[in-house]
């Protein structure tokens, strides 16, 4: 993460080990996209705001993919917004390096609301398009102000 220097990816300042635990010192963002869109229905988002948000998320994803990294858990809760309206991708716990030759990845790592169809169908062979599917779900959430696919398990979503 320290090598992922991009304005739309959260900055990792340091990693340290203390009393048997690993800690990360990360850039702070006062809120996340979910708090702004789904949980704050009184916030008005115009088309220009949605375009700006999605453009920044796309730039962050593009930087990840150009460095052969899949985020694999893109959702509105994993996108923070700083005081200046700059979007930052966070939570790289599920991130994975991909490349050639293609190898099988862990199934069902993405949150249900933004999980790509191939992952629902149990495929371990997937790539960056899964992040793009998640981006599309986030885009829809910005417009409808709710999850596009809502459920507590896979049967509910499908």
C-alpha positions in Angstrom: 0.0 0.0 0.0 2.9 2.4 0.7 3.7 2.2 -3.0 0.2 3.1 -4.1 0.7 6.8 -4.2 -2.5 8.3 -5.8 -4.8 11.1 -4.8 -7.8 8.7 -4.8 -6.3 6.0 -2.7 -5.9 6.3 1.1 -2.4 7.1 2.2 -0.7 4.5 4.4 1.7 6.4 6.6 3.1 3.6 8.7 2.6 0.0 9.9 3.8 -1.0 13.4 3.6 -4.0 15.7 2.7 -3.5 19.3 1.9 -6.1 22.0 1.3 -8.8 19.4 -1.0 -6.7 17.2 -0.5 -5.0 13.8 -1.5 -1.4 13.5 -1.9 0.8 10.4 -1.5 4.6 10.4 -3.8 5.8 7.6 -5.0 9.1 6.2 -8.2 10.2 7.9 -11.5 10.8 6.2 -14.4 12.2 8.2 -17.2 10.3 6.4 -17.8 7.6 3.9 -19.9 7.5 0.8 -22.6 5.3 2.4 -23.1 7.9 5.2 -23.5 10.6 2.5 -25.8 8.8 0.1 -27.8 6.0 1.8 -27.9 7.1 5.4 -28.3 10.9 4.8 -31.3 11.2 2.6 -31.5 15.0 3.3 -28.2 15.5 1.4 -28.9 16.6 -2.2 -26.7 15.0 -4.8 -26.9 16.7 -8.2 -25.7 15.1 -11.4 -22.4 17.0 -11.3 -21.7 15.7 -7.8 -22.3 12.1 -8.8 -20.1 12.5 -11.9 -17.3 14.0 -9.7 -17.6 11.1 -7.2 -17.6 8.4 -9.9 -14.8 10.0 -11.8 -12.6 9.9 -8.7 -13.5 6.3 -7.8 -12.7 5.3 -11.4 -9.3 7.0 -11.2 -8.5 5.2 -8.0 -9.6 1.8 -9.5 -7.6 2.6 -12.7 -4.5 3.2 -10.6 -5.0 -0.1 -8.8 -5.6 -2.1 -12.0 -2.6 -0.5 -13.7 -0.5 -1.8 -10.8 -2.1 -5.3 -11.2 -4.2 -5.1 -8.0 -7.9 -5.9 -7.6 -9.6 -4.3 -4.7 -12.3 -7.0 -4.4 -14.4 -5.2 -1.8 -15.5 -2.0 -3.4 -18.6 -0.6 -1.7 -19.8 2.8 -0.5 -18.6 2.1 3.0 -15.0 1.6 1.6 -14.9 5.0 0.0 -14.1 8.0 2.2 -14.6 11.6 1.5 -12.3 14.3 3.0 -13.1 17.9 3.9 -12.3 19.0 0.3 -14.6 16.5 -1.4 -11.7 14.3 -2.4 -12.7 10.6 -2.7 -10.3 7.9 -1.3 -10.6 4.2 -1.7 -9.9 2.4 1.6 -9.9 -1.1 3.1 -7.5 -3.2 1.1 -7.9 -6.3 3.3 -9.4 -8.3 0.4 -7.1 -6.8 -2.3 -5.2 -9.2 -4.4 -2.5 -9.1 -7.0 -3.6 -10.6 -10.3 -1.8 -11.3 -13.6 -0.8 -14.0 -16.0 -1.0 -16.9 -15.8 -4.4 -16.5 -14.3 -4.9 -18.4 -11.1 -7.9 -19.2 -9.0 -8.9 -16.7 -6.4 -10.9 -16.9 -3.2 -14.6 -17.1 -3.9 -17.2 -14.7 -2.4 -14.9 -12.1 -0.9 -16.9 -9.1 -2.1 -19.8 -7.8 -0.1 -23.1 -9.2 -1.2 -24.6 -5.8 -2.4 -21.7 -5.3 -4.9 -20.7 -8.9 -5.8 -20.2 -9.7 -9.5 -22.3 -12.4 -11.1 -19.3 -14.7 -11.7 -18.5 -14.7 -8.0 -22.2 -15.5 -7.1 -21.9 -18.5 -9.5 -18.9 -19.7 -7.5 -16.1 -19.0 -10.0 -12.7 -18.6 -8.6 -11.4 -17.3 -11.9 -12.2 -13.6 -12.1 -10.3 -10.4 -12.6 -10.6 -6.6 -12.6 -14.1 -6.6 -14.2 -15.4 -7.6 -10.7 -14.3 -4.2 -9.4 -16.0 -2.6 -12.4 -19.2 -4.4 -11.6 -19.0 -3.1 -8.0 -18.4 0.4 -9.4 -21.6 0.1 -11.4 -23.5 -0.9 -8.2 -22.1 2.1 -6.4 -23.1 4.4 -9.3 -26.6 3.1 -9.1 -26.7 3.6 -5.3 -25.8 7.3 -5.8 -28.8 7.7 -8.1 -31.4 5.7 -6.2 -30.0 6.5 -2.7 -30.3 2.8 -1.7 -28.6 -0.5 -2.4 -29.4 -1.7 -5.9 -29.1 -5.4 -4.7 -30.3 -5.7 -1.2 -30.4 -8.9 1.0 -28.8 -10.7 3.9 -27.7 -13.7 1.9 -27.1 -14.9 -1.6 -30.6 -16.2 -2.1 -32.1 -12.7 -1.3 -29.7 -11.1 -3.8 -30.3 -13.6 -6.6 
